[in-house]
Amino acid sequence: MNYLSVENLSKSYGDKVLFQNISFGLEKGQKIALIAKNGTGKTSLLRILAGQDTPDTGNYSFRKDLKISFLDQNPRFGEAKTIIEAVLNSNNVMIQAIKNYELALENHLDEQLMNAALLQMDNLKAWDFELKIKQILTKLKVGELQRDLATLSGGQRKRIALAKVLIEEPDFLILDEPTNHLDLDMIEWLEEYLGNQQVSLLMVTHDRYFLENVCNEIFEMEDGNLYRYKGNYSYFLEKKDEREYNHTQAVMNARNLMRKELDWIRRQPKARGTKAKYRIDAFQELKKQADKNLKKDELALATQMSRLGKKVIELENVFKNYDDLKILDNFSYKFQPRERVGIVGNNGVGKSTFLNILTGEGAADRGEVVKGETVVFGYYNQEGIQLPEDKRVIEVVTEIAEVINIGKQNLSASQLLERFLFNHKQQYAYVSTLSGGERRRLYLLTILAKNPNFLILDEPTNDLDILTLQVLEDFLANYPGCLLIVTHDRYFMDKLVEHLFVFEGNGKIRDFNGSYSEYRAVKELEEENLKTTDSKPQISDLKPEAKNQKPETKKKLSFKEQKEYETLETEIANLENRKMLITNELSGDLHHEDLLKKSQELEQIIQQIDEKTMRWLELAEYV
């Protein structure tokens, strides 16, 4: 069933053509991601389809009576003043009933208001839906529903907007960078939620694990064309490589053929030219094919890193509190040259505070932070992307230096900008005209131009296109300095970091040796073990209960069974001790292979404990 039809859609801003004559359709149940370079109109296309912008030419249409919801990069909430007004702003009678119920809860002393709300909820059978709304709000950490929207950060507003579109339960969902400003737990929940929902989806995202696990088709906009790949992200990479190889071969073949045709054209007498007009026309078409440029504009990242000595940064017994919130509790660590650390933790646990203490932009309450004499920080943070709107792009760079040493070359500001995909025309454009991704690319340039040897990246992947991310990853993989990354992009982190600082809350930081995916696997195993331990009765508790339930006439244990019964208690106790020991080892500094072996051993021990406990219970019946 066709949900969306797009025909010959075009959009330009001034002289800049974003896309031209784009046509496609979208069927019920399709979950499509749109991939393109920054500045090629991904957001503009989504806003047009959401009715918040207009195309220059072409048209589009949705199936009649289709319920559509749109998550904008910079959400607006109309006349809503509070969170509850923004989240439950819908004409849906059930959502209105839940809104009335929530307002009644806030005014719990008004008995008449509460009775009316309860009656409305009962009549509409809205309790199951109310439970679902609570789940969405809880998972996205949206609380304090009466809080004023004006007091919220951009990240909080984005989460509220996401909650709103999910609560509306649309038939067709348009999402622009849905994972921005979400912590890792939220992203994994959203990934599972959208994967299980029967909703048609069109979205822009740079999160490649999200693409892999949610989407079943990918659209790529490149050079004014739209390419479709009926599969997830890994399928897209495979087929894109095939397409580019075939394109290159076609152009090379056309060029070889054109050389022969050109030789024939030049040898023809003018009087006979009309007799082979068809061949001359064919030559002109061949020339168009052969003239296609095979060279792509690619981001070229390089840096001449300042020398880094043996002493980098040492933190010793560092404490930091914000009122009652404990950020660091007696934290000590010595950074070594070429360390590659990822920082993981929920929003609000103090990751940014830790980075500020590390760089000297913030102070610890107690303890020492000693910086090596040769350390030069490059700190890419969210608050730093406040580029001067009234300056031209090239002026932003020349304020750092007229000539920048990159690698073994001295580059002018203009040459450096070209490496970062800012052509001559864009270099003299004002910063205010840049897209979000272009601004981040310019900001990254200003950081690397200072040749840092300790690079700190706080959410560097937001709004960057996938092609730029791939180049950035390649650069960072070979970066010879220290690297510290805070990101919600699991793919980005898995490719680059060797161990993690896991902010677990209440000032506790766990140093985990491994990638993020390995950490998640261990964490899930630990949580499963904890559930098993909590739900399973302890032997000391079970034994008296078993005695109390013994029948007056009972079977007596044989000598062999009596010995087995006595041995089982000792074996189970030993296994429990071994289990605790391995769990502690898994929390420590283990190589990947050792981590895998220990995890497998732990699974076997848990299985043995379960089997022996069941046997002990059977024998205890007759003791």
C-alpha positions as CSV (number, residue, x, y, z in Angstrom):
1,M,0.0,0.0,0.0
2,N,1.5,3.3,-1.1
3,Y,1.9,5.9,1.7
4,L,3.9,8.6,0.1
5,S,4.6,9.6,-3.5
6,V,7.3,12.2,-4.4
7,E,7.6,13.5,-8.0
8,N,10.4,15.8,-9.4
9,L,11.0,17.6,-6.1
10,S,13.6,20.4,-6.2
11,K,15.0,22.9,-3.7
12,S,17.6,25.6,-3.8
13,Y,18.7,28.4,-1.5
14,G,20.0,31.3,-3.6
15,D,22.6,29.9,-6.0
16,K,23.0,26.7,-4.0
17,V,21.0,23.7,-5.4
18,L,20.3,21.2,-2.6
19,F,18.5,18.6,-4.8
20,Q,16.8,18.6,-8.1
21,N,14.0,16.5,-9.7
22,I,14.0,13.8,-6.9
23,S,11.2,11.2,-7.2
24,F,10.5,8.2,-5.0
25,G,7.7,6.4,-3.2
26,L,7.3,4.8,0.2
27,E,5.1,1.8,1.0
28,K,3.4,0.8,4.2
29,G,5.8,-0.7,6.7
30,Q,9.0,0.5,5.0
31,K,11.7,2.0,7.4
32,I,13.9,4.2,5.3
33,A,17.0,6.1,6.2
34,L,18.2,9.1,4.1
35,I,22.0,9.4,3.7
36,A,23.8,12.3,2.1
37,K,26.7,14.8,2.7
38,N,26.1,17.7,4.9
39,G,24.6,20.7,3.1
40,T,22.8,18.6,0.4
41,G,19.4,19.1,1.8
42,K,18.5,16.1,4.0
43,T,16.8,18.3,6.6
44,S,15.2,20.5,4.0
45,L,13.6,17.4,2.3
46,L,12.2,16.2,5.6
47,R,10.8,19.6,6.4
48,I,9.1,19.8,3.0
49,L,7.5,16.4,3.5
50,A,6.4,17.5,7.0
51,G,4.7,20.6,5.6
52,Q,7.1,23.0,7.3
53,D,8.8,24.1,4.0
54,T,7.9,24.3,0.4
55,P,9.7,22.9,-2.7
56,D,10.7,25.1,-5.6
57,T,9.3,22.6,-8.1
58,G,7.6,19.2,-8.0
59,N,4.9,17.8,-5.7
60,Y,4.3,15.1,-3.1
61,S,1.3,13.4,-1.6
62,F,0.5,11.2,1.3
63,R,-2.3,8.6,1.4
64,K,-5.5,10.2,2.6
65,D,-6.3,10.1,6.3
66,L,-2.7,9.1,7.1
67,K,-1.5,10.2,10.6
68,I,1.9,11.8,10.3
69,S,4.4,13.0,13.0
70,F,7.6,14.9,12.5
71,L,10.7,15.2,14.8
72,D,12.6,18.3,13.9
73,Q,16.2,18.9,14.7
74,N,15.2,22.1,16.6
75,P,11.7,21.3,17.9
76,R,9.1,24.0,18.5
77,F,6.1,23.5,20.8
78,G,3.8,26.3,19.7
79,E,1.9,27.8,22.6
80,A,2.8,25.1,25.1
81,K,4.4,26.5,28.2
82,T,5.0,23.4,30.3
83,I,6.3,19.8,29.5
84,I,2.9,18.2,30.0
85,E,1.3,20.7,27.5
86,A,4.1,20.0,25.0
87,V,4.1,16.2,25.4
88,L,0.3,15.7,25.4
89,N,-0.6,18.3,22.9
90,S,-2.8,16.3,20.6
91,N,-6.5,16.1,19.4
92,N,-6.6,12.5,20.3
93,V,-9.4,12.1,22.9
94,M,-7.5,9.4,24.8
95,I,-4.3,11.6,25.0
96,Q,-6.5,14.4,26.2
97,A,-8.1,12.2,28.9
98,I,-4.6,11.2,30.1
99,K,-3.6,14.9,30.2
100,N,-6.6,15.7,32.3
101,Y,-5.7,12.8,34.6
102,E,-2.1,14.0,35.0
103,L,-3.3,17.5,35.8
104,A,-5.7,16.1,38.4
105,L,-2.8,14.2,40.0
106,E,-0.9,17.5,40.2
107,N,-3.9,19.0,41.9
108,H,-4.6,16.1,44.2
109,L,-6.6,18.2,46.7
110,D,-9.3,18.8,44.0
111,E,-11.5,15.8,44.5
112,Q,-14.1,16.8,41.9
113,L,-11.4,17.2,39.2
114,M,-9.9,13.8,40.1
115,N,-13.3,12.1,40.0
116,A,-14.0,13.5,36.5
117,A,-10.6,12.5,35.2
118,L,-11.0,8.9,36.6
119,L,-14.4,8.6,35.0
120,Q,-13.1,9.8,31.6
121,M,-10.2,7.3,31.8
122,D,-12.6,4.5,32.6
123,N,-15.0,5.3,29.9
124,L,-12.3,5.5,27.2
125,K,-10.4,2.4,28.6
126,A,-7.3,4.6,28.5
127,W,-5.4,2.9,31.3
128,D,-3.2,0.7,29.1
129,F,-2.4,3.6,26.9
130,E,-1.5,5.7,30.0
131,L,0.9,2.9,31.0
132,K,2.5,3.0,27.6
133,I,2.9,6.8,27.9
134,K,4.5,6.4,31.3
135,Q,7.0,3.9,29.8
136,I,8.0,6.3,27.0
137,L,8.4,9.2,29.4
138,T,10.4,7.1,31.8
139,K,12.7,5.6,29.2
140,L,13.4,9.1,27.8
141,K,13.8,10.5,31.3
142,V,11.1,13.1,30.9
143,G,9.8,14.1,34.3
144,E,8.5,17.1,36.2
145,L,5.7,17.5,33.8
146,Q,4.7,21.0,35.2
147,R,8.2,22.4,34.5
148,D,8.5,25.5,32.3
149,L,9.8,24.7,28.8
150,A,11.8,27.9,28.8
151,T,14.1,26.5,31.5
152,L,15.1,23.4,29.5
153,S,18.3,22.8,27.5
154,G,18.3,21.9,23.8
155,G,18.8,18.2,24.6
156,Q,15.9,18.1,27.0
157,R,13.6,19.8,24.5
158,K,14.7,17.2,21.9
159,R,13.8,14.3,24.2
160,I,10.4,15.9,24.9
161,A,9.7,16.3,21.2
162,L,10.7,12.6,20.6
163,A,8.4,11.5,23.4
164,K,5.5,13.5,21.9
165,V,5.8,12.0,18.4
166,L,6.1,8.4,19.9
167,I,3.0,9.0,22.1
168,E,1.0,10.1,19.1
169,E,1.4,6.6,17.6
170,P,1.4,7.9,13.9
171,D,1.1,5.8,10.8
172,F,4.1,7.6,9.3
173,L,7.0,8.9,11.3
174,I,9.6,11.4,10.0
175,L,12.6,11.7,12.2
176,D,15.6,14.1,11.9
177,E,18.6,12.9,13.9
178,P,16.5,11.1,16.6
179,T,19.5,9.8,18.5
180,N,21.1,13.3,19.2
181,H,21.0,14.2,22.9
182,L,20.0,10.7,24.0
183,D,22.3,8.7,26.2
184,L,23.2,5.1,25.2
185,D,20.5,3.4,27.2
186,M,17.9,5.6,25.6
187,I,19.2,4.9,22.1
188,E,19.2,1.2,22.6
189,W,15.6,1.4,23.9
190,L,14.5,3.5,21.0
191,E,16.2,1.2,18.6
192,E,14.3,-1.8,20.0
193,Y,11.0,0.2,20.2
194,L,11.1,1.4,16.5
195,G,12.2,-2.1,15.4
196,N,9.1,-3.6,16.9
197,Q,6.6,-1.0,16.0
198,Q,4.4,-1.4,12.9
199,V,5.1,2.2,11.7
200,S,6.4,3.5,8.3
201,L,9.5,5.5,8.9
202,L,11.6,8.0,7.0
203,M,14.6,9.4,8.9
204,V,18.0,11.0,8.8
205,T,20.6,9.7,11.3
206,H,24.3,9.2,11.5
207,D,24.1,6.4,14.0
208,R,25.2,3.3,12.0
209,Y,24.2,0.7,14.5
210,F,20.8,2.3,14.5
211,L,20.7,2.2,10.7
212,E,21.7,-1.5,10.8
213,N,19.1,-2.6,13.3
214,V,16.1,-0.4,12.4
215,C,16.0,0.3,8.7
216,N,15.1,-2.0,5.9
217,E,16.0,0.4,3.0
218,I,18.4,3.2,2.5
219,F,18.1,6.2,0.1
220,E,21.4,8.0,-0.8
221,M,21.4,11.4,-2.3
222,E,24.6,12.1,-4.3
223,D,25.4,14.4,-7.2
224,G,21.7,15.3,-7.6
225,N,20.7,11.7,-8.0
226,L,18.8,9.4,-5.6
227,Y,20.0,5.8,-5.2
228,R,17.9,3.1,-3.4
229,Y,19.3,0.2,-1.5
230,K,16.8,-2.4,-0.3
231,G,18.6,-3.5,2.8
232,N,20.2,-2.3,6.0
233,Y,23.4,-0.3,6.5
234,S,25.8,-3.2,5.8
235,Y,23.9,-4.1,2.6
236,F,24.2,-0.4,1.6
237,L,27.9,-0.3,2.1
238,E,28.3,-3.4,-0.1
239,K,26.1,-2.2,-2.9
240,K,27.4,1.3,-2.8
241,D,30.9,0.0,-3.4
242,E,29.7,-2.1,-6.3
243,R,27.8,0.9,-7.8
244,E,30.9,3.2,-7.6
245,Y,33.1,0.5,-9.1
246,N,30.7,0.0,-12.0
247,H,30.4,3.7,-12.5
248,T,34.2,4.0,-12.6
249,Q,34.5,1.2,-15.1
250,A,31.7,2.7,-17.3
251,V,33.5,6.1,-17.4
252,M,36.9,4.5,-18.2
253,N,35.4,2.5,-21.0
254,A,33.7,5.5,-22.4
255,R,37.0,7.4,-22.3
256,N,38.8,4.6,-24.2
257,L,36.0,4.5,-26.8
258,M,35.9,8.2,-27.1
259,R,39.6,8.3,-28.0
260,K,38.9,6.0,-31.0
261,E,35.8,8.0,-32.0
262,L,37.7,11.3,-31.6
263,D,40.3,10.0,-34.0
264,W,37.5,9.0,-36.5
265,I,35.9,12.5,-36.2
266,R,39.1,14.3,-36.9
267,R,39.8,12.2,-40.0
268,Q,36.4,12.9,-41.7
269,P,36.4,15.3,-44.6
270,K,33.9,18.1,-44.0
271,A,31.9,17.2,-47.1
272,R,31.2,13.7,-45.7
273,G,30.3,14.9,-42.2
274,T,26.6,14.9,-42.9
275,K,26.7,11.2,-44.0
276,A,27.7,10.1,-40.5
277,K,25.6,12.5,-38.5
278,Y,24.2,9.6,-36.3
279,R,27.8,8.7,-35.4
280,I,28.7,12.3,-34.5
281,D,25.6,12.5,-32.3
282,A,26.6,9.3,-30.6
283,F,30.0,10.7,-30.1
284,Q,28.5,13.7,-28.3
285,E,26.6,11.4,-25.9
286,L,29.7,9.4,-25.4
287,K,31.7,12.6,-24.6
288,K,29.2,13.5,-21.8
289,Q,29.7,10.1,-20.2
290,A,33.5,10.3,-20.6
291,D,33.6,13.8,-19.1
292,K,32.1,12.7,-15.8
293,N,34.5,13.5,-13.0
294,L,35.7,10.4,-11.2
295,K,37.5,12.3,-8.5
296,K,35.3,13.0,-5.4
297,D,35.6,15.8,-3.0
298,E,36.9,14.1,0.2
299,L,37.7,15.5,3.6
300,A,41.5,15.4,4.2
301,L,42.3,15.4,7.9
302,A,45.9,15.7,9.1
303,T,47.7,17.3,12.0
304,Q,51.3,18.1,13.0
305,M,51.0,17.0,16.6
306,S,53.0,18.8,19.2
307,R,55.6,16.6,21.0
308,L,54.1,14.7,23.9
309,G,56.4,13.8,26.8
310,K,56.2,10.7,29.0
311,K,54.3,12.6,31.7
312,V,50.8,13.3,30.4
313,I,48.1,13.9,33.1
314,E,47.9,12.5,36.6
315,L,44.8,12.6,38.8
316,E,45.3,11.6,42.4
317,N,42.5,11.2,45.0
318,V,40.2,13.7,43.2
319,F,36.8,14.6,44.8
320,K,34.1,16.6,43.2
321,N,30.5,17.3,44.4
322,Y,27.7,19.5,43.2
323,D,25.5,20.0,46.3
324,D,24.3,16.5,47.1
325,L,25.4,15.1,43.7
326,K,28.7,13.2,43.9
327,I,30.7,13.4,40.7
328,L,34.1,12.1,41.6
329,D,34.8,10.1,44.8
330,N,38.6,9.6,45.4
331,F,39.4,9.1,41.7
332,S,43.0,8.4,40.7
333,Y,44.4,7.7,37.2
334,K,47.6,8.3,35.2
335,F,47.2,8.8,31.5
336,Q,49.8,7.3,29.3
337,P,50.9,8.4,25.8
338,R,48.6,7.2,23.0
339,E,45.8,6.3,25.4
340,R,42.4,5.9,23.7
341,V,39.6,6.2,26.3
342,G,35.8,6.3,25.8
343,I,33.6,7.9,28.5
344,V,30.2,6.2,29.1
345,G,27.4,7.2,31.5
346,N,23.9,8.6,31.7
347,N,23.2,12.2,31.3
348,G,23.8,14.2,34.4
349,V,26.4,12.0,36.1
350,G,29.2,14.5,35.6
351,K,31.0,13.5,32.3
352,S,31.4,17.2,31.2
353,T,32.5,18.2,34.7
354,F,35.2,15.6,34.6
355,L,36.5,16.9,31.3
356,N,36.5,20.5,32.6
357,I,38.6,19.4,35.6
358,L,40.9,17.5,33.3
359,T,41.6,20.5,31.1
360,G,41.7,23.0,33.9
361,E,38.5,24.8,33.0
362,G,37.0,23.5,36.3
363,A,38.4,22.8,39.7
364,A,38.2,19.8,41.9
365,D,37.1,20.0,45.5
366,R,40.0,18.0,46.7
367,G,42.9,16.1,45.2
368,E,45.5,16.8,42.6
369,V,45.4,17.1,38.8
370,V,48.9,17.4,37.4
371,K,49.4,18.2,33.7
372,G,52.6,17.4,31.9
373,E,54.5,20.3,30.5
374,T,54.2,19.2,26.9
375,V,50.5,18.6,26.9
376,V,48.5,20.7,24.4
377,F,44.8,20.2,24.6
378,G,42.4,20.2,21.7
379,Y,38.9,20.3,23.3
380,Y,35.9,19.8,21.0
381,N,32.8,20.5,23.1
382,Q,29.2,21.3,22.6
383,E,29.4,24.7,24.2
384,G,32.4,25.7,22.0
385,I,30.5,25.6,18.7
386,Q,29.5,29.2,19.1
387,L,31.1,30.5,15.9
388,P,30.7,34.2,15.1
389,E,27.7,34.5,12.8
390,D,28.8,37.8,11.3
391,K,32.3,36.5,10.2
392,R,33.1,34.9,6.9
393,V,34.4,31.3,7.0
394,I,37.9,32.2,6.0
395,E,38.1,34.9,8.7
396,V,37.4,32.3,11.4
397,V,40.5,30.4,10.4
398,T,42.8,33.3,9.8
399,E,42.2,34.5,13.3
400,I,44.0,31.3,14.4
401,A,46.9,31.8,11.9
402,E,47.5,32.9,8.4
403,V,49.6,29.8,7.8
404,I,49.0,26.5,9.5
405,N,51.5,23.6,9.7
406,I,49.7,20.4,8.9
407,G,51.7,17.2,8.6
408,K,54.9,18.3,6.9
409,Q,53.3,21.1,4.9
410,N,52.6,24.8,5.6
411,L,49.1,25.5,4.4
412,S,47.4,28.8,3.9
413,A,44.0,29.3,5.6
414,S,42.3,28.9,2.2
415,Q,44.2,25.6,1.4
416,L,43.3,24.2,4.8
417,L,39.6,25.0,4.2
418,E,39.7,23.3,0.9
419,R,40.9,20.1,2.6
420,F,37.9,20.4,4.9
421,L,35.6,20.6,1.8
422,F,35.0,24.4,1.9
423,N,35.4,25.5,-1.7
424,H,36.4,29.0,-2.7
425,K,32.8,30.3,-2.7
426,Q,32.0,28.8,0.7
427,Q,35.1,30.2,2.2
428,Y,33.7,33.7,1.7
429,A,30.2,32.9,2.9
430,Y,29.1,34.0,6.3
431,V,29.0,31.5,9.1
432,S,25.3,32.2,9.6
433,T,24.6,30.5,6.2
434,L,26.3,27.2,7.1
435,S,24.3,24.0,7.9
436,G,24.7,22.3,11.3
437,G,27.1,19.7,9.9
438,E,29.2,22.4,8.1
439,R,29.5,24.4,11.3
440,R,30.8,21.3,13.2
441,R,33.3,20.6,10.4
442,L,34.5,24.2,10.6
443,Y,34.8,24.0,14.4
444,L,36.7,20.7,14.2
445,L,39.1,22.4,11.8
446,T,39.8,25.2,14.3
447,I,40.6,22.6,16.9
448,L,43.0,20.5,14.8
449,A,44.7,23.7,13.4
450,K,46.2,24.2,16.9
451,N,48.1,20.9,16.6
452,P,47.0,19.3,19.9
453,N,48.6,16.2,21.4
454,F,45.7,15.4,23.8
455,L,42.4,15.4,21.9
456,I,39.1,15.5,23.8
457,L,36.0,15.1,21.7
458,D,32.7,15.7,23.5
459,E,29.8,14.4,21.2
460,P,31.8,15.0,17.9
461,T,29.4,12.9,15.8
462,N,26.2,15.1,16.2
463,D,25.0,16.4,12.8
464,L,28.1,15.1,10.9
465,D,27.2,13.0,7.8
466,I,28.4,9.4,7.6
467,L,31.0,10.1,4.9
468,T,32.7,12.7,7.2
469,L,32.5,10.4,10.1
470,Q,34.3,7.7,8.2
471,V,37.2,10.0,7.4
472,L,37.3,11.3,10.9
473,E,37.4,7.7,12.2
474,D,40.3,6.9,9.9
475,F,42.2,10.0,11.0
476,L,41.6,9.3,14.7
477,A,42.6,5.6,14.3
478,N,46.1,6.9,13.3
479,Y,46.2,9.9,15.6
480,P,49.5,9.6,17.6
481,G,48.4,11.5,20.7
482,C,46.0,10.8,23.6
483,L,42.4,10.5,22.7
484,L,39.4,10.9,25.0
485,I,35.9,10.5,23.5
486,V,32.4,11.2,24.9
487,T,29.8,10.0,22.4
488,H,26.5,8.3,22.1
489,D,27.6,6.8,18.8
490,R,28.3,3.2,19.6
491,Y,29.8,2.4,16.2
492,F,32.2,5.4,16.5
493,M,33.3,4.3,20.0
494,D,33.8,0.6,19.1
495,K,36.1,1.6,16.3
496,L,38.3,3.9,18.3
497,V,38.6,3.3,22.0
498,E,40.5,0.6,23.9
499,H,39.0,1.0,27.3
500,L,36.2,2.9,29.0
501,F,35.6,5.1,32.0
502,V,32.1,4.1,33.0
503,F,30.4,6.7,35.2
504,E,28.1,4.6,37.3
505,G,26.8,7.4,39.5
506,N,27.5,8.5,43.1
507,G,31.1,9.4,42.2
508,K,32.0,5.8,41.1
509,I,34.0,5.4,37.8
510,R,34.6,1.9,36.6
511,D,37.7,1.4,34.3
512,F,36.6,-1.3,31.9
513,N,39.2,-2.8,29.5
514,G,37.4,-3.4,26.2
515,S,35.1,-1.8,23.7
516,Y,31.6,-0.5,24.3
517,S,29.9,-3.6,22.8
518,E,32.0,-5.9,25.1
519,Y,31.0,-3.8,28.1
520,R,27.3,-4.1,27.2
521,A,27.7,-7.9,26.9
522,V,29.4,-8.1,30.3
523,K,26.8,-5.7,31.9
524,E,23.9,-7.8,30.6
525,L,25.5,-10.9,32.0
526,E,26.0,-9.3,35.4
527,E,22.4,-8.0,35.4
528,E,21.1,-11.5,34.5
529,N,23.2,-13.1,37.3
530,L,21.9,-10.5,39.8
531,K,18.3,-11.4,38.8
532,T,19.1,-15.1,39.2
533,T,20.7,-14.5,42.6
534,D,17.9,-12.3,43.9
535,S,15.1,-14.6,42.7
536,K,16.7,-17.9,43.9
537,P,16.1,-18.8,47.5
538,Q,19.2,-19.2,49.6
539,I,20.1,-22.7,50.8
540,S,20.0,-21.6,54.5
541,D,16.4,-20.4,53.9
542,L,15.3,-23.5,52.1
543,K,16.6,-26.1,54.5
544,P,14.3,-25.3,57.5
545,E,11.3,-24.9,55.1
546,A,12.0,-28.3,53.6
547,K,12.2,-29.8,57.1
548,N,8.8,-28.2,58.0
549,Q,7.2,-29.7,55.0
550,K,8.4,-33.2,55.5
551,P,5.6,-35.7,55.6
552,E,5.3,-37.8,58.7
553,T,5.8,-41.0,56.6
554,K,8.7,-40.4,54.3
555,K,11.2,-42.2,52.3
556,K,14.6,-42.3,53.9
557,L,17.8,-41.5,52.1
558,S,20.1,-44.3,51.2
559,F,23.7,-44.1,52.4
560,K,24.8,-43.0,49.0
561,E,22.1,-40.3,48.8
562,Q,23.0,-39.1,52.3
563,K,26.6,-38.6,51.3
564,E,25.5,-36.9,48.1
565,Y,23.3,-34.5,50.1
566,E,26.1,-33.6,52.4
567,T,28.6,-33.1,49.5
568,L,26.2,-30.9,47.6
569,E,26.1,-28.2,50.3
570,T,29.9,-27.9,50.1
571,E,30.0,-28.0,46.3
572,I,27.3,-25.3,46.0
573,A,29.1,-23.0,48.4
574,N,32.4,-23.4,46.5
575,L,30.6,-22.7,43.2
576,E,29.0,-19.5,44.7
577,N,32.5,-18.4,45.8
578,R,34.0,-19.1,42.4
579,K,31.1,-17.2,40.8
580,M,31.7,-14.1,42.9
581,L,35.4,-14.3,42.1
582,I,34.9,-14.4,38.4
583,T,32.3,-11.6,38.5
584,N,34.9,-9.4,40.2
585,E,37.5,-10.4,37.6
586,L,35.2,-9.4,34.8
587,S,34.9,-5.9,36.3
588,G,38.7,-5.6,36.2
589,D,41.4,-5.2,33.5
590,L,41.1,-8.2,31.2
591,H,42.3,-8.9,27.7
592,H,39.5,-9.5,25.2
593,E,40.3,-13.3,24.9
594,D,40.4,-13.7,28.8
595,L,37.2,-11.7,29.0
596,L,35.5,-14.2,26.7
597,K,36.8,-17.2,28.5
598,K,35.8,-15.9,31.9
599,S,32.3,-15.1,30.6
600,Q,31.9,-18.6,29.3
601,E,33.2,-20.1,32.5
602,L,30.7,-18.0,34.5
603,E,27.8,-19.3,32.4
604,Q,28.9,-22.9,33.1
605,I,29.2,-22.2,36.8
606,I,25.7,-20.7,37.0
607,Q,24.3,-23.7,35.2
608,Q,26.0,-26.1,37.7
609,I,24.7,-24.1,40.6
610,D,21.2,-24.4,39.3
611,E,21.5,-28.1,38.7
612,K,23.1,-28.9,42.0
613,T,20.6,-26.7,43.9
614,M,17.6,-28.5,42.3
615,R,19.2,-31.9,43.3
616,W,19.8,-30.6,46.8
617,L,16.1,-29.6,47.1
618,E,15.0,-33.1,46.0
619,L,17.2,-34.8,48.6
620,A,16.2,-32.3,51.3
621,E,12.6,-33.5,51.1
622,Y,13.7,-36.7,52.8
623,V,16.3,-35.5,55.3
